Amino acid sequence: MNSLTIQLPDEKLQKLQQLAKEKGITTEELIETKINEWLTHNPQEFPEVANYVVNKNADLYKRLA
């Protein structure tokens, strides 16, 4: 297994640590879980997300047209 080092502002690290503590897991487990979610993302969700963005920004798109 490989490791990855990233730099985060103290504020973000504290938020991650607090969230992990609330879930009863380590910060590393929290981050690994989220990365696994991203890597196994269901592509069928894309149309739903795209429709949400289009509907949310409909007025802006009309003004830009």
N, C-alpha and C positions, 0 to 999 in steps of 0.2 A: 504494500500500500504506500502511496506517496503522500507527502504533506504539502500544504500550501500556507504561505505566510502572507497576510494582508495587513495594511495599516489602516486603523480606524481612529477617528477622533474619540477622545475619552468619553464624550457624551453618548456616542452611538454604542460603544462597548458597554457602558453602564446600562443602557437600555436593553441590549442583548442579554447581559448577565441577569438583569431583573426578570426578563421574560422567561429565561431558562429556569430561574429559581422558582417562579410561579408555577411552571410546568413540572417541576421536580426532576429536571434533567440538567446535564452539563451544558455549558455554552457551545461546546463542540458538537454535542448531539443535536442541539437546536439547529445549528447551522447546517450540519450534514442532512438533517431531515428536510430542511427547506431546499437544499440543493437537489436532493432526490426527487422532491416534488417537481422542481423545474425540469429535471431531466426526463421525467416520466409524464410530462404534461400531455393531456389528452388533446390532440389536434382538432377534435370535433367541437371543442369549446370555442374555437376561433370565430366561427360565424356569430355565435351569441355575443361575444365580446365586441366584435366589429359592429354589429347592429346597435349595441348599447352606445358606442362611441359616435356613430353616425346620428342616432336619434338625439343624443345629448348635445351635439354640436350643430343641429339642423339650422338653427337661426343664423349662426355664424357662417355656415356654408351658403345660405341664401344671400347674405350680405356680400359675400366675396364673389358671388357669381356675376 
